Amino acid sequence: MSNITAKMVAELREMTGLGMMECKKALVEAAGDLKKAEEIIRVKSGAKAGKMASRTAAEGTVAVYVTPDHKKCALVEVNCETDFVAKDENFVSFANEVARAIVEQNVKSLDDLANVKLSTGKTVEETRKDIIAKLGENIGVRRFENITTSGSIGTYLHGKKIGVVCDVLGGDSELGRDLAMHIAASKPICVSRENVPSTKLEEERNIFTQQASASGKPAEIVAKMVEGRINKFLAEVTLLGQPFVKNPDVTVEKLLAGKNAKVNTFAMFIVGEGIEKKVTDYASEVAAAANI
């Protein structure tokens, strides 16, 4: 162990980003061979990542990358276990690097993304495992959108927890960002009523029909009540039907008409949305351990 110097430990830390003790142990195991020590750490880091894979990662960040001409962009959600790690500069940098790589290498799927190389020369999967080893939490790239447009892309990030990209044809330079901000605030599920999934529409129609039928009114009145509620529902969940957040007197549809513009598509990610978080009752665990 005497041949392991502080300089060697520092060099291995620089190479791997891991803690001093883990680097020192690897150097001892490798008898001072720096390259072998790095290999040992990489193997152990992979094992560590495997052990953590079952742990729930519902925190994290949303990152976005847009090309200077606003023609291409990527929106990506990267998850971790705690909000503390979500703010770590290594974690945030990883998310931003992934977003950029998706655009620059035109990545189409999560499977393809794992093998994409970042600016460091390491793949996304290699880098993910390195960060897991360094930060001690389960970390994963959950989903992404890769958009190319003939129009212009507007983006909005709300505290790194909500991210929106909006593909707009026509309008001025501020319109895309305004619409992305509106989407983050009002959370439409699609652009227009024609885009609402038929299963969702049928589900709502059944609920409204049951509610209206319970009123005891004639069938023709019930039918009108249901259609009225359906129209209200469509206005609430579609981007075009919603009142514009900056001017509630006009709908987004009217706003776009006034600017001779059109929304082709949009994507919104909310960190942890749909992930079931495990709630741990620590008091019960302690009591059980103490046989109380």
Helices and strands as residue ranges (DSSP letters): H 6-16, H 20-29, H 34-52, E 59-66, E 72-80, H 83-86, H 89-104, H 110-114, H 124-135, E 140-148, E 152-158, E 162-169, H 175-186, G 193-195, H 198-213, H 219-237, E 243-244, E 247-251, H 252-258, E 262-270, H 282-289
